[in-house]
Amino acid sequence: PAPATQVAFGDLGLDPAGEYLVYEFWSGRFLGVCRDGFESAAQGPMGLSSYAIRARQPHPQVVSTSRHLSQGGVDLTDVRWTAATLTLSGRSRVVAGAAYELVLFGGEAASATCDGQAIEARRTGDVVRVAWTPTCSATQEWSVQFRR
């Protein structure tokens, strides 16, 4: 077992004055907007946590994905914000039959699509979760339009 531990952003080589979004993959828990650092939860024997730490942007952004514990490292091939239309969009490599989820922060979703088809976007706490189950293994285009 390991006790809860304070993780300092400066110790990770990050700007300690910055604001970061922290998400734990295995629990699916968004730790929030953090300054200075965050507390890594206590672990039981053989326990594991995998944290995504993203610099906070002034617009909606991807916090995590469900495909791999890298939380976007192997599946996100493109992510872009279009301020004129309040749209976050991108491309993800997905696997047939494996539910896929984007975890987003920074606004209220008005609508979401994948390859032009409407998909579910639901708010849970401080994040928006956008999910679908692909029917084929491919790179799919998705977009989420946010409300003003």
C-alpha positions in Angstrom: 0.0 0.0 0.0 1.0 3.6 -0.5 -0.4 6.7 1.3 -2.0 9.7 -0.4 0.8 11.9 -1.7 0.9 15.5 -2.7 2.2 16.0 -6.2 3.8 19.4 -6.9 3.6 20.6 -10.5 7.0 22.2 -10.1 8.5 18.8 -9.3 7.1 17.6 -12.7 8.8 20.4 -14.6 5.5 22.3 -15.0 5.0 26.0 -14.3 4.0 26.0 -10.6 2.1 29.2 -11.3 -0.1 27.6 -14.0 -3.6 26.2 -13.8 -3.9 22.5 -14.7 -6.8 20.1 -15.3 -6.2 16.7 -13.6 -8.1 13.5 -14.4 -7.5 10.0 -13.1 -8.0 7.3 -15.8 -8.9 4.2 -13.8 -11.5 5.8 -11.5 -12.8 8.2 -14.2 -12.5 11.0 -11.7 -11.9 14.6 -12.6 -9.9 16.2 -9.8 -10.7 19.7 -11.1 -8.7 22.8 -11.9 -5.6 22.6 -9.8 -2.9 25.1 -8.9 0.5 24.2 -7.4 -0.3 20.5 -7.5 -2.8 17.8 -6.5 -3.2 14.9 -4.1 -2.7 11.5 -5.5 -5.0 9.1 -3.7 -3.8 6.4 -1.4 -3.2 3.0 -3.2 -3.9 -0.5 -1.9 -1.4 -3.3 -2.7 -1.1 -3.6 -6.5 -3.0 -0.4 -6.9 -2.5 1.9 -9.9 -3.4 5.5 -10.8 -2.8 7.2 -14.2 -3.2 11.0 -14.2 -3.6 13.2 -17.2 -2.4 16.8 -16.4 -3.4 19.3 -19.0 -2.6 23.1 -19.0 -5.9 24.9 -18.7 -7.0 26.7 -21.9 -9.2 29.7 -22.3 -11.8 27.6 -24.2 -13.3 24.1 -24.0 -10.7 21.3 -24.2 -10.1 17.6 -24.1 -9.2 16.4 -20.6 -9.1 12.6 -21.3 -10.3 9.8 -23.5 -11.3 6.2 -22.6 -9.3 4.4 -25.3 -5.9 4.0 -23.6 -4.3 4.9 -20.2 -2.3 7.6 -22.1 -5.7 9.4 -22.2 -5.5 10.6 -25.8 -1.8 9.8 -26.6 -2.5 7.0 -29.0 -6.0 7.8 -30.2 -6.3 11.6 -30.7 -4.9 12.5 -34.0 -6.2 16.1 -34.2 -7.9 18.5 -31.9 -8.9 22.1 -32.7 -11.0 24.9 -31.3 -12.9 27.2 -33.6 -13.9 30.3 -31.7 -16.2 31.7 -34.4 -18.6 28.6 -34.1 -17.7 27.7 -30.4 -16.8 24.2 -31.7 -14.2 21.8 -30.4 -13.5 19.1 -33.0 -11.0 16.5 -33.8 -10.2 13.0 -35.0 -9.8 9.8 -32.9 -8.6 6.3 -33.7 -11.3 4.0 -32.4 -11.8 0.3 -32.2 -15.0 -1.5 -33.4 -17.4 -2.4 -30.6 -15.3 -0.7 -27.9 -17.2 2.2 -26.3 -15.3 5.4 -26.7 -15.6 8.5 -24.5 -14.1 12.0 -24.7 -14.0 13.9 -21.4 -14.1 17.7 -22.0 -13.9 20.7 -19.8 -14.8 24.4 -20.3 -18.4 24.8 -21.2 -21.9 23.5 -21.7 -22.3 21.3 -24.8 -25.2 22.2 -27.2 -24.7 19.3 -29.6 -22.2 16.6 -30.6 -21.5 14.6 -33.7 -19.3 11.8 -34.9 -18.8 11.4 -38.6 -21.8 13.6 -39.1 -24.2 11.6 -36.9 -25.6 13.0 -33.6 -24.1 11.4 -30.4 -24.7 11.9 -26.7 -23.0 14.7 -24.8 -23.9 14.7 -21.1 -22.6 16.9 -18.2 -21.4 15.1 -15.1 -20.1 17.5 -12.5 -17.6 19.9 -14.1 -17.0 17.9 -17.3 -18.9 17.0 -20.4 -18.7 13.3 -21.5 -19.2 12.6 -25.2 -19.6 8.9 -25.9 -20.3 6.5 -28.8 -19.6 2.9 -29.8 -17.9 2.6 -33.2 -19.1 0.0 -35.6 -15.7 -0.3 -37.3 -12.0 0.3 -36.4 -11.1 3.6 -38.1 -10.2 7.2 -37.5 -13.5 9.1 -36.9 -14.2 12.8 -36.9 -16.1 14.3 -34.0 -17.2 17.8 -33.0 -18.9 19.3 -30.1 -20.6 22.7 -30.3 -20.8 24.7 -27.1 -23.3 27.3 -25.9 -22.4 30.9 -25.4 
